Amino acid sequence: MNDLFSSLDDGERRVFSVPELNEEIRAALQDAFPAAVWVRGEVQRLPADADRRKHVYFELHGTGREAAVSIPVALLDWDRRRYGLQRYLDGSDPAFRLADKLEVCLQCVVDFYPPFGKLQLKLVGVDTTFTLGQLEARRRRVLARLEAQGLLE
């Protein structure tokens, strides 16, 4: 018999309620990720009015061949205030603003919300130099291409 089902015959199986299982999942994730982690990806589905919302939800997608892989991200009001993240939504940071299709490196807490059985990342920090470096590299490639074509004169 398959090992997956062999415990059904020995009378020692443990049956979880949905809330119990969700709490076990949450505890396992907290053990696996006890501190915030840095995750890079592309912002998708960021609401246009994100700067006016109390809580902001969007997705972080892989890039290139991994673009189909995603994870939900939550920027909760109290985290936004605690970590000073509003400036990345409302334009008050002159150098950086979160936007769709922007490749970012975010500091996040891996979170599982038991009542909804939802895995998500809670945003707690932004590495602006990562994104600004990506944008600068892209800018330099465009300028080099334009110069090679003699279009900068």
DSSP file (Angstrom, degrees, kcal/mol; ACC not computed):
  #  RESIDUE AA STRUCTURE BP1 BP2  ACC     N-H-->O    O-->H-N    N-H-->O    O-->H-N    TCO  KAPPA ALPHA  PHI   PSI    X-CA   Y-CA   Z-CA
    1    1 A M              0   0    0      0, 0.0     5,-0.1     0, 0.0     2,-0.0   0.000 360.0 360.0 360.0 148.8    0.0    0.0    0.0
    2    2 A N    >>  -     0   0    0      1,-0.1     3,-1.1     3,-0.1     4,-0.9  -0.311 360.0-129.5 -57.7 135.6    1.1    3.6   -0.7
    3    3 A D  H 3> S+     0   0    0      1,-0.3     4,-0.6     2,-0.2     3,-0.4   0.807 105.3  66.5 -58.6 -30.8    3.0    5.1    2.3
    4    4 A L  H 34 S+     0   0    0      1,-0.2    -1,-0.3     2,-0.1     3,-0.2   0.852 112.4  30.9 -59.7 -35.3    0.8    8.1    2.1
    5    5 A F  H X4 S+     0   0    0     -3,-1.1     3,-1.6     1,-0.1     4,-0.5   0.465  92.7  93.4-103.9  -3.4   -2.2    6.0    3.2
    6    6 A S  H >X S+     0   0    0     -4,-0.9     3,-1.1    -3,-0.4     4,-0.6   0.821  79.6  61.6 -63.4 -29.7   -0.5    3.4    5.4
    7    7 A S  T 3<>S+     0   0    0     -4,-0.6     5,-0.6     1,-0.2     4,-0.4   0.704  89.9  70.8 -70.1 -16.7   -1.1    5.4    8.5
    8    8 A L  T <45S+     0   0    0     -3,-1.6     3,-0.4     1,-0.2    -1,-0.2   0.810  98.1  49.8 -67.0 -27.7   -4.9    5.1    7.9
    9    9 A D  T <45S+     0   0    0     -3,-1.1    -1,-0.2    -4,-0.5    -2,-0.2   0.716 100.3  61.7 -84.2 -21.6   -4.7    1.4    8.8
   10   10 A D  T  <5S-     0   0    0     -4,-0.6    -1,-0.2    -3,-0.3    -2,-0.1   0.476 100.0-124.5 -90.9   1.0   -2.8    1.7   12.1
   11   11 A G  T   5S+     0   0    0     -3,-0.4    -3,-0.1    -4,-0.4    -2,-0.1   0.559  85.1 103.3  75.0   7.1   -5.4    3.8   14.0
   12   12 A E      < +     0   0    0     -5,-0.6    -4,-0.1     2,-0.1    -1,-0.1   0.186  43.7 132.4-106.9  16.6   -2.9    6.5   14.8
   13   13 A R        -     0   0    0     -6,-0.4     2,-0.5    -5,-0.1    -5,-0.0  -0.359  49.0-138.7 -71.8 149.4   -3.9    9.1   12.3
   14   14 A R        -     0   0    0     -2,-0.0     2,-0.6     2,-0.0    -2,-0.1  -0.929  11.3-156.0-108.1 129.3   -4.4   12.7   13.3
   15   15 A V        -     0   0    0     -2,-0.5     2,-0.3     0, 0.0    -2,-0.0  -0.926  10.1-156.2-108.1 124.1   -7.4   14.5   11.9
   16   16 A F        -     0   0    0     -2,-0.6     2,-0.2     4,-0.0    -2,-0.0  -0.722  11.9-133.2 -95.8 144.6   -7.1   18.3   11.9
   17   17 A S     >  -     0   0    0     -2,-0.3     4,-2.7     1,-0.1     5,-0.2  -0.540  37.7-104.3 -78.5 164.2  -10.0   20.8   11.8
   18   18 A V  H  > S+     0   0    0      1,-0.2     4,-2.6     2,-0.2     5,-0.2   0.939 122.7  48.0 -59.5 -47.5   -9.5   23.5    9.2
   19   19 A P  H  > S+     0   0    0      0, 0.0     4,-2.1     0, 0.0    -1,-0.2   0.903 112.1  50.3 -60.9 -38.6   -8.5   26.1   11.8
   20   20 A E  H  > S+     0   0    0      2,-0.2     4,-2.2     1,-0.2    -2,-0.2   0.933 111.7  47.2 -63.3 -45.2   -6.1   23.7   13.4
   21   21 A L  H  X S+     0   0    0     -4,-2.7     4,-2.5     1,-0.2    -1,-0.2   0.926 111.2  51.2 -62.6 -44.0   -4.4   22.9   10.1
   22   22 A N  H  X S+     0   0    0     -4,-2.6     4,-2.3    -5,-0.2    -1,-0.2   0.877 109.8  49.9 -62.4 -37.2   -4.2   26.5    9.2
   23   23 A E  H  X S+     0   0    0     -4,-2.1     4,-2.5     2,-0.2    -1,-0.2   0.882 109.9  51.2 -67.7 -37.4   -2.5   27.3   12.6
   24   24 A E  H  X S+     0   0    0     -4,-2.2     4,-2.4     2,-0.2    -2,-0.2   0.905 110.5  49.0 -63.9 -41.6    0.0   24.4   12.0
   25   25 A I  H  X S+     0   0    0     -4,-2.5     4,-2.4     2,-0.2    -2,-0.2   0.926 111.3  49.8 -62.6 -45.2    0.8   25.9    8.6
   26   26 A R  H  X S+     0   0    0     -4,-2.3     4,-2.3     1,-0.2    -2,-0.2   0.928 111.6  47.9 -59.7 -46.2    1.3   29.3   10.1
   27   27 A A  H  X S+     0   0    0     -4,-2.5     4,-2.1     1,-0.2    -1,-0.2   0.898 110.8  51.3 -63.0 -41.0    3.6   28.0   12.8
   28   28 A A  H  X S+     0   0    0     -4,-2.4     4,-2.3     1,-0.2    -1,-0.2   0.901 110.9  48.3 -63.9 -40.6    5.6   26.0   10.3
   29   29 A L  H  X S+     0   0    0     -4,-2.4     4,-2.6     2,-0.2    -1,-0.2   0.887 109.9  51.9 -67.2 -38.2    6.1   29.1    8.1
   30   30 A Q  H  < S+     0   0    0     -4,-2.3    -1,-0.2     2,-0.2    -2,-0.2   0.875 111.4  47.8 -65.5 -36.0    7.1   31.1   11.1
   31   31 A D  H  < S+     0   0    0     -4,-2.1    -2,-0.2     1,-0.2    -1,-0.2   0.899 115.1  45.1 -67.8 -40.5    9.7   28.5   12.0
   32   32 A A  H  < S+     0   0    0     -4,-2.3    -2,-0.2     1,-0.3    -1,-0.2   0.830 127.8  27.4 -73.1 -32.5   11.0   28.4    8.4
   33   33 A F     <  +     0   0    0     -4,-2.6    -1,-0.3    -5,-0.2    77,-0.2  -0.645  67.2 160.4-130.9  73.9   11.0   32.2    8.0
   34   34 A P        +     0   0    0      0, 0.0     2,-0.3     0, 0.0    -1,-0.1   0.701  68.1  36.6 -71.9 -18.0   11.6   33.7   11.5
   35   35 A A  S    S-     0   0    0      1,-0.1    75,-0.3    73,-0.0    73,-0.1  -0.817 100.9 -77.8-127.9 167.7   12.8   37.0   10.1
   36   36 A A        -     0   0    0     -2,-0.3     2,-0.3    73,-0.1    73,-0.2  -0.297  46.7-151.6 -62.5 150.2   12.0   39.2    7.1
   37   37 A V  E     -A  108   0A   0     71,-3.2    71,-3.3    -4,-0.1     2,-0.5  -0.859  13.5-119.7-122.2 157.2   13.4   38.2    3.8
   38   38 A W  E     -A  107   0A   0     -2,-0.3     2,-0.4    69,-0.2    69,-0.2  -0.862  32.3-177.5 -97.3 131.5   14.3   40.1    0.6
   39   39 A V  E     -A  106   0A   0     67,-2.8    67,-3.1    -2,-0.5     2,-0.4  -0.996  10.3-156.6-132.6 131.7   12.4   39.1   -2.5
   40   40 A R  E     +A  105   0A   0     -2,-0.4     2,-0.3    65,-0.3    65,-0.2  -0.862  35.4 110.7-109.9 146.6   12.9   40.5   -6.0
   41   41 A G  E     -A  104   0A   0     63,-2.1    63,-3.2    -2,-0.4     2,-0.5  -0.972  62.9 -66.2 177.3-171.6   10.3   40.5   -8.7
   42   42 A E  E     -AB 103  61A   0     19,-3.0    19,-2.8    -2,-0.3     2,-0.2  -0.881  43.6-122.5-107.0 131.1    8.1   42.6  -10.8
   43   43 A V  E     + B   0  60A   0     59,-2.4    58,-3.1    -2,-0.5     2,-0.3  -0.512  36.6 176.1 -70.0 132.0    5.1   44.5   -9.3
   44   44 A Q  E     + B   0  59A   0     15,-2.5    15,-3.0    -2,-0.2    56,-0.0  -0.990  55.2  13.7-137.8 147.0    1.8   43.6  -10.9
   45   45 A R  S    S+     0   0    0     -2,-0.3    12,-0.1     1,-0.2    -1,-0.1   0.793  70.2 165.0  62.2  32.6   -1.8   44.7  -10.1
   46   46 A L        -     0   0    0     12,-0.1    -1,-0.2    13,-0.1    54,-0.2  -0.707  44.0-113.4 -75.9 123.2   -0.8   47.6   -7.9
   47   47 A P    >   -     0   0    0      0, 0.0     3,-1.6     0, 0.0     4,-0.2  -0.282  13.0-129.9 -60.6 141.8   -4.0   49.7   -7.6
   48   48 A A  T 3  S+     0   0    0      1,-0.3     3,-0.3     2,-0.1    -2,-0.0   0.807 110.6  46.8 -60.9 -30.3   -3.9   53.1   -9.3
   49   49 A D  T >> S+     0   0    0      1,-0.2     3,-2.0     2,-0.1     4,-0.7  -0.023  73.1 128.6-101.2  29.8   -5.2   54.7   -6.1
   50   50 A A  G X4  +     0   0    0     -3,-1.6     3,-0.8     1,-0.3    -1,-0.2   0.822  66.4  61.5 -55.8 -34.6   -2.8   52.8   -3.8
   51   51 A D  G 34 S+     0   0    0     38,-0.3    -1,-0.3    -3,-0.3    39,-0.1   0.709 108.0  44.0 -68.0 -18.3   -1.6   56.0   -2.1
   52   52 A R  G <4 S+     0   0    0     -3,-2.0    -1,-0.2    37,-0.1    -2,-0.2   0.506  93.9  97.2-102.7  -7.1   -5.2   56.6   -0.9
   53   53 A R    <<  -     0   0    0     -3,-0.8     3,-0.1    -4,-0.7    -3,-0.0  -0.534  68.2-139.8 -84.9 149.7   -6.1   53.1    0.3
   54   54 A K  S    S+     0   0    0      1,-0.3     2,-0.4    -2,-0.2    -1,-0.1   0.965  94.6  19.9 -69.0 -52.9   -5.8   52.0    3.9
   55   55 A H  S    S-     0   0    0     21,-0.2     2,-0.5    22,-0.1    -1,-0.3  -0.942  77.8-152.9-116.6 141.1   -4.4   48.6    3.0
   56   56 A V  E     - C   0  75A   0     19,-2.5    19,-3.3    -2,-0.4     2,-0.4  -0.955   9.4-171.2-119.3 130.7   -2.7   47.9   -0.4
   57   57 A Y  E     + C   0  74A   0     -2,-0.5     2,-0.3    17,-0.2    17,-0.2  -0.975  19.1 142.4-122.7 134.1   -2.7   44.5   -2.1
   58   58 A F  E     - C   0  73A   0     15,-2.2    15,-3.2    -2,-0.4     2,-0.3  -0.858  41.0-102.5-150.7-174.6   -0.7   43.6   -5.2
   59   59 A E  E     -BC  44  72A   0    -15,-3.0   -15,-2.5    -2,-0.3     2,-0.5  -0.896  12.7-148.1-120.4 150.4    1.3   40.8   -6.7
   60   60 A L  E     -BC  43  71A   0     11,-2.5    11,-1.6    -2,-0.3     2,-0.3  -0.983  24.4-166.7-114.8 121.4    5.0   40.2   -7.1
   61   61 A H  E     -BC  42  70A   0    -19,-2.8   -19,-3.0    -2,-0.5     9,-0.2  -0.748  22.5-110.9-108.2 152.6    5.9   38.1  -10.2
   62   62 A G        -     0   0    0      7,-2.6     2,-0.3     4,-0.8   -20,-0.1  -0.220  38.4-121.7 -65.4 170.6    9.0   36.4  -11.2
   63   63 A T    >   -     0   0    0    -23,-0.1     3,-2.0   -22,-0.1     2,-0.1  -0.791  65.9  -4.1-117.6 162.2   10.9   37.9  -14.2
   64   64 A G  G >  S-     0   0    0     -2,-0.3     3,-1.5     1,-0.3     4,-0.1  -0.387 137.5  -1.0  62.1-128.6   11.8   36.5  -17.6
   65   65 A R  G 3  S+     0   0    0      1,-0.3     3,-0.4    -2,-0.1    -1,-0.3   0.672 135.5  58.6 -67.0 -16.7   11.0   32.8  -17.8
   66   66 A E  G X   +     0   0    0     -3,-2.0     3,-1.9     1,-0.2    -4,-0.8   0.250  69.9 112.6 -95.5  12.5    9.6   32.9  -14.3
   67   67 A A  T <   +     0   0    0     -3,-1.5    -1,-0.2     1,-0.3    -2,-0.1   0.736  69.4  60.8 -61.2 -25.2    7.0   35.6  -15.0
   68   68 A A  T 3  S+     0   0    0     -3,-0.4     2,-0.4    -4,-0.1    -1,-0.3   0.643  87.1  89.3 -77.9 -13.0    4.1   33.2  -14.5
   69   69 A V    <   +     0   0    0     -3,-1.9    -7,-2.6    -6,-0.1     2,-0.3  -0.714  58.4 163.6 -88.1 131.2    5.1   32.6  -10.9
   70   70 A S  E     -C   61   0A   0     -2,-0.4    -9,-0.2    -9,-0.2    -2,-0.0  -0.940  26.6-162.7-144.0 164.1    3.6   35.1   -8.4
   71   71 A I  E     -C   60   0A   0    -11,-1.6   -11,-2.5    -2,-0.3     2,-0.1  -0.984  31.7-110.3-145.4 140.5    2.9   35.7   -4.8
   72   72 A P  E     -C   59   0A   0      0, 0.0    49,-2.4     0, 0.0     2,-0.4  -0.422  29.8-158.5 -70.3 145.9    0.4   38.2   -3.2
   73   73 A V  E     -Cd  58 121A   0    -15,-3.2   -15,-2.2    47,-0.2     2,-0.4  -0.982   2.8-161.6-125.5 138.0    1.9   41.1   -1.3
   74   74 A A  E     -Cd  57 122A   0     47,-3.2    49,-2.5    -2,-0.4     2,-0.7  -0.976   9.4-167.4-120.4 131.3    0.1   43.2    1.4
   75   75 A L  E     -C   56   0A   0    -19,-3.3   -19,-2.5    -2,-0.4     2,-0.2  -0.908  23.2-158.2-112.9 100.1    1.1   46.6    2.5
   76   76 A L     >  -     0   0    0     -2,-0.7     4,-2.7    47,-0.3     3,-0.5  -0.495  23.5-117.2 -83.7 149.0   -1.0   47.1    5.6
   77   77 A D  H  > S+     0   0    0      1,-0.3     4,-2.2     2,-0.2     5,-0.2   0.878 113.5  48.7 -52.2 -47.3   -1.7   50.6    7.0
   78   78 A W  H  > S+     0   0    0      1,-0.2     4,-2.4     2,-0.2    -1,-0.3   0.843 113.0  47.9 -68.2 -32.3    0.1   50.1   10.3
   79   79 A D  H  > S+     0   0    0     -3,-0.5     4,-2.7     2,-0.2     6,-0.3   0.885 108.4  55.0 -71.9 -38.2    3.2   48.7    8.5
   80   80 A R  H  <>S+     0   0    0     -4,-2.7     5,-2.1     1,-0.2     6,-0.7   0.925 115.3  39.1 -58.3 -44.9    3.1   51.6    6.0
   81   81 A R  H ><5S+     0   0    0     -4,-2.2     3,-0.6    -5,-0.2    -2,-0.2   0.915 116.0  51.2 -71.3 -43.8    3.2   54.1    9.0
   82   82 A R  H 3<5S+     0   0    0     -4,-2.4    -2,-0.2     1,-0.2    -3,-0.2   0.884 121.1  31.9 -62.6 -41.0    5.6   52.1   11.1
   83   83 A Y  T 3<5S-     0   0    0     -4,-2.7    -1,-0.2    -5,-0.1    -2,-0.2   0.324 107.2-117.6-103.5   7.0    8.2   51.7    8.3
   84   84 A G  T < 5 +     0   0    0     -3,-0.6     3,-0.4    -4,-0.5    -3,-0.2   0.879  63.9 144.5  63.4  40.8    7.6   55.0    6.5
   85   85 A L    > < +     0   0    0     -5,-2.1     3,-1.6    -6,-0.3     4,-0.3   0.546  43.5  87.8 -91.0  -7.9    6.5   53.3    3.2
   86   86 A Q  T >> S+     0   0    0     -6,-0.7     4,-2.3     1,-0.3     3,-2.2   0.850  78.1  67.8 -58.5 -34.2    3.8   55.8    2.2
   87   87 A R  H 3> S+     0   0    0     -3,-0.4     6,-1.6     1,-0.3     4,-0.6   0.740  94.4  57.0 -61.0 -22.1    6.5   57.9    0.4
   88   88 A Y  H <4 S+     0   0    0     -3,-1.6    10,-3.1     1,-0.1    -1,-0.3   0.527 114.0  39.0 -85.7  -5.5    6.9   55.1   -2.2
   89   89 A L  H <4 S+     0   0    0     -3,-2.2   -38,-0.3    -4,-0.3    -2,-0.2   0.731 116.8  43.7-108.3 -34.9    3.2   55.3   -3.0
   90   90 A D  H  < S-     0   0    0     -4,-2.3    -3,-0.1   -39,-0.1    -2,-0.1   0.446 105.0-112.2 -98.6   0.6    2.4   59.0   -3.0
   91   91 A G  S  < S+     0   0    0     -4,-0.6    -4,-0.1    -5,-0.2    -3,-0.1   0.521  80.1 124.6  85.2   4.3    5.4   60.4   -4.9
   92   92 A S        +     0   0    0     -6,-0.3    -4,-0.1    -5,-0.2    -5,-0.1   0.679  59.4  76.1 -74.8 -14.5    6.9   62.2   -1.9
   93   93 A D  S >  S-     0   0    0     -6,-1.6     3,-0.6     3,-0.3    -1,-0.1  -0.876  76.8-156.3 -89.1 113.5   10.1   60.3   -2.4
   94   94 A P  T 3  S+     0   0    0      0, 0.0    -1,-0.1     0, 0.0     3,-0.1   0.710  85.4  44.3 -67.3 -18.8   11.5   62.1   -5.4
   95   95 A A  T 3  S+     0   0    0      1,-0.2     2,-0.4    -3,-0.1    -3,-0.0   0.663 115.3  32.6-100.1 -17.4   13.7   59.2   -6.6
   96   96 A F    <   +     0   0    0     -3,-0.6     2,-0.3    -9,-0.1    -3,-0.3  -0.995  48.3 170.2-149.8 137.3   11.4   56.2   -6.3
   97   97 A R        -     0   0    0     -2,-0.4    -8,-0.2    -3,-0.1    -9,-0.1  -0.972  36.1-117.6-144.8 131.0    7.7   55.3   -6.6
   98   98 A L        +     0   0    0    -10,-3.1     2,-0.3    -2,-0.3    -2,-0.0  -0.430  47.2 159.8 -64.0 137.6    6.2   51.8   -6.7
   99   99 A A    >   -     0   0    0     -2,-0.1     3,-1.4     3,-0.1   -56,-0.3  -0.988  44.3 -80.3-156.2 157.3    4.4   51.1  -10.0
  100  100 A D  T 3  S+     0   0    0     -2,-0.3   -56,-0.2     1,-0.2     3,-0.1  -0.273 112.9  19.3 -57.2 146.6    3.2   48.2  -12.1
  101  101 A K  T 3  S+     0   0    0    -58,-3.1     2,-0.5     1,-0.2    -1,-0.2   0.580  91.3 133.6  67.2  13.7    5.8   46.5  -14.2
  102  102 A L    <   -     0   0    0     -3,-1.4   -59,-2.4   -59,-0.2     2,-0.5  -0.816  56.4-131.7 -94.2 129.9    8.6   47.8  -12.0
  103  103 A E  E     +A   42   0A   0     -2,-0.5     2,-0.3   -61,-0.2   -61,-0.2  -0.706  39.8 171.3 -81.9 127.8   11.3   45.3  -11.0
  104  104 A V  E     -A   41   0A   0    -63,-3.2   -63,-2.1    -2,-0.5     2,-0.5  -0.839  38.0-138.2-133.7 164.7   11.9   45.7   -7.3
  105  105 A C  E     -A   40   0A   0     22,-0.4    22,-2.6    -2,-0.3     2,-0.4  -0.968  33.7-172.5-125.3 112.9   13.6   44.1   -4.3
  106  106 A L  E     -AE  39 126A   0    -67,-3.1   -67,-2.8    -2,-0.5     2,-0.6  -0.829  24.9-135.0-113.3 142.5   11.3   44.1   -1.3
  107  107 A Q  E     +AE  38 125A   0     18,-2.8    17,-3.1    -2,-0.4    18,-1.6  -0.861  41.4 171.2 -93.2 124.0   11.8   43.3    2.3
  108  108 A C  E     -AE  37 123A   0    -71,-3.3   -71,-3.2    -2,-0.6     2,-0.5  -0.935  37.7-131.0-137.4 153.4    8.9   41.1    3.4
  109  109 A V  E     - E   0 122A   0     13,-2.3    13,-2.7    -2,-0.3     2,-0.5  -0.925  32.7-126.0 -99.4 126.1    7.6   39.0    6.2
  110  110 A V  E     - E   0 121A   0     -2,-0.5     2,-0.4   -75,-0.3    11,-0.2  -0.629  41.0-176.9 -73.0 123.4    6.3   35.7    5.0
  111  111 A D  E     - E   0 120A   0      9,-2.9     9,-3.0    -2,-0.5     2,-0.5  -0.950  27.0-165.5-131.8 142.8    2.8   35.5    6.4
  112  112 A F  E     - E   0 119A   0     -2,-0.4     7,-0.2     7,-0.2   -82,-0.1  -0.990  14.9-151.2-125.4 121.2    0.0   33.0    6.4
  113  113 A Y  E >>> - E   0 118A   0      5,-3.1     5,-1.7    -2,-0.5     4,-1.3  -0.797   7.8-161.2 -96.0 100.5   -3.4   34.3    7.5
  114  114 A P  T 345S+     0   0    0      0, 0.0     3,-0.3     0, 0.0    -1,-0.2   0.820  81.6  61.5 -55.4 -40.5   -5.3   31.4    9.0
  115  115 A P  T 345S+     0   0    0      0, 0.0    -2,-0.0     0, 0.0   -93,-0.0   0.850 121.3  25.2 -58.6 -31.4   -8.9   32.7    8.8
  116  116 A F  T <45S-     0   0    0     -3,-1.1     3,-0.1     2,-0.1    -3,-0.0   0.475 102.1-124.8-107.0  -4.5   -8.6   32.8    5.0
  117  117 A G  T  <5 +     0   0    0     -4,-1.3     2,-0.5    -3,-0.3    -5,-0.0   0.906  58.6 156.4  60.7  41.3   -5.9   30.2    4.5
  118  118 A K  E   < - E   0 113A   0     -5,-1.7    -5,-3.1     2,-0.0     2,-0.4  -0.890  36.8-155.5-114.2 123.7   -4.0   32.8    2.6
  119  119 A L  E     + E   0 112A   0     -2,-0.5     2,-0.3    -7,-0.2    -7,-0.2  -0.784  32.9 147.8 -88.8 134.1   -0.2   32.9    2.1
  120  120 A Q  E     - E   0 111A   0     -9,-3.0    -9,-2.9    -2,-0.4     2,-0.5  -0.978  45.7-113.3-156.8 166.0    1.1   36.4    1.4
  121  121 A L  E     -dE  73 110A   0    -49,-2.4   -47,-3.2    -2,-0.3     2,-0.6  -0.907  23.5-145.1-102.9 134.5    4.1   38.6    1.9
  122  122 A K  E     -dE  74 109A   0    -13,-2.7   -13,-2.3    -2,-0.5     2,-0.3  -0.905  21.7-130.0-100.4 118.6    3.8   41.6    4.2
  123  123 A L  E     + E   0 108A   0    -49,-2.5   -47,-0.3    -2,-0.6   -15,-0.2  -0.484  42.3 154.2 -71.6 127.6    5.9   44.5    2.9
  124  124 A V  E     +     0   0A   0    -17,-3.1     2,-0.3     1,-0.4   -16,-0.2   0.441  62.5  15.3-129.7  -8.6    8.1   46.1    5.5
  125  125 A G  E     - E   0 107A   0    -18,-1.6   -18,-2.8   -40,-0.0     2,-0.4  -0.990  54.3-146.8-164.5 158.7   11.0   47.6    3.4
  126  126 A V  E     - E   0 106A   0     -2,-0.3     2,-1.2   -20,-0.2   -20,-0.2  -0.998  12.2-146.0-133.5 129.8   12.1   48.6   -0.1
  127  127 A D    >>  +     0   0    0    -22,-2.6     4,-1.1    -2,-0.4     3,-0.7  -0.778  22.5 178.6 -91.7  91.1   15.6   48.5   -1.5
  128  128 A T  H 3> S+     0   0    0     -2,-1.2     4,-2.9     1,-0.2     5,-0.3   0.820  74.1  63.4 -66.8 -30.5   15.4   51.6   -3.8
  129  129 A T  H 3> S+     0   0    0      1,-0.2     4,-2.2     2,-0.2    -1,-0.2   0.833  98.0  57.4 -65.8 -30.2   19.0   51.2   -5.0
  130  130 A F  H <> S+     0   0    0     -3,-0.7     4,-1.9     2,-0.2    -1,-0.2   0.969 113.6  37.1 -60.6 -53.4   18.1   47.9   -6.6
  131  131 A T  H  X S+     0   0    0     -4,-1.1     4,-2.6     2,-0.2    -2,-0.2   0.911 117.0  50.8 -68.6 -43.0   15.4   49.4   -8.7
  132  132 A L  H  X S+     0   0    0     -4,-2.9     4,-2.5     1,-0.2    -1,-0.2   0.882 110.0  51.7 -63.7 -36.4   17.2   52.6   -9.4
  133  133 A G  H  X S+     0   0    0     -4,-2.2     4,-2.3    -5,-0.3    -1,-0.2   0.899 109.7  49.5 -64.3 -40.8   20.2   50.6  -10.5
  134  134 A Q  H  X S+     0   0    0     -4,-1.9     4,-2.1     2,-0.2    -2,-0.2   0.917 112.8  47.1 -62.9 -43.7   18.1   48.6  -12.8
  135  135 A L  H  X S+     0   0    0     -4,-2.6     4,-2.6     2,-0.2    -2,-0.2   0.901 111.7  50.1 -66.4 -40.7   16.6   51.7  -14.3
  136  136 A E  H  X S+     0   0    0     -4,-2.5     4,-2.5     2,-0.2    -1,-0.2   0.906 109.8  50.7 -64.7 -41.2   20.0   53.4  -14.7
  137  137 A A  H  X S+     0   0    0     -4,-2.3     4,-2.0     2,-0.2    -1,-0.2   0.914 111.9  47.7 -62.4 -42.6   21.4   50.3  -16.4
  138  138 A R  H  X S+     0   0    0     -4,-2.1     4,-2.1     2,-0.2    -2,-0.2   0.913 111.0  51.7 -63.5 -42.9   18.4   50.3  -18.8
  139  139 A R  H  X S+     0   0    0     -4,-2.6     4,-2.6     1,-0.2    -2,-0.2   0.916 109.4  49.6 -60.0 -45.0   18.9   54.1  -19.4
  140  140 A R  H  X S+     0   0    0     -4,-2.5     4,-2.5     1,-0.2    -1,-0.2   0.876 108.9  52.3 -64.6 -37.3   22.6   53.6  -20.3
  141  141 A R  H  X S+     0   0    0     -4,-2.0     4,-2.1     2,-0.2    -1,-0.2   0.911 111.0  47.4 -64.6 -40.8   21.8   50.8  -22.7
  142  142 A V  H  X S+     0   0    0     -4,-2.1     4,-2.6     2,-0.2    -2,-0.2   0.928 112.4  48.9 -65.5 -45.1   19.3   53.0  -24.5
  143  143 A L  H  X S+     0   0    0     -4,-2.6     4,-2.7     1,-0.2    -2,-0.2   0.906 110.9  50.4 -62.2 -41.0   21.7   55.9  -24.7
  144  144 A A  H  X S+     0   0    0     -4,-2.5     4,-2.5     2,-0.2    -1,-0.2   0.907 111.5  48.5 -63.1 -41.4   24.5   53.7  -26.0
  145  145 A R  H  X S+     0   0    0     -4,-2.1     4,-1.4     2,-0.2    -2,-0.2   0.914 112.7  47.8 -65.0 -43.1   22.2   52.3  -28.7
  146  146 A L  H  <>S+     0   0    0     -4,-2.6     5,-2.9     1,-0.2     6,-0.5   0.903 112.6  49.0 -64.6 -40.4   21.1   55.8  -29.7
  147  147 A E  H ><5S+     0   0    0     -4,-2.7     3,-1.5     1,-0.2    -2,-0.2   0.912 108.1  53.6 -65.4 -41.8   24.7   57.0  -29.8
  148  148 A A  H 3<5S+     0   0    0     -4,-2.5    -1,-0.2     1,-0.3    -2,-0.2   0.813 110.3  48.1 -61.7 -29.7   25.7   54.0  -31.9
  149  149 A Q  T 3<5S-     0   0    0     -4,-1.4    -1,-0.3    -5,-0.2    -2,-0.2   0.435 115.6-118.3 -89.5   0.2   23.0   55.0  -34.4
  150  150 A G  T < 5S+     0   0    0     -3,-1.5     3,-0.3    -4,-0.2    -3,-0.2   0.769  77.6 125.6  71.7  26.1   24.1   58.6  -34.3
  151  151 A L      < +     0   0    0     -5,-2.9    -4,-0.2     1,-0.2    -5,-0.1   0.450  52.5  72.8 -98.2  -0.4   20.8   59.9  -32.9
  152  152 A L              0   0    0     -6,-0.5    -1,-0.2     1,-0.2    -5,-0.1   0.625 360.0 360.0 -87.4 -12.4   22.2   61.7  -29.9
  153  153 A E              0   0    0     -3,-0.3    -1,-0.2    -6,-0.1    -2,-0.1   0.490 360.0 360.0 -75.6 360.0   23.6   64.6  -31.9
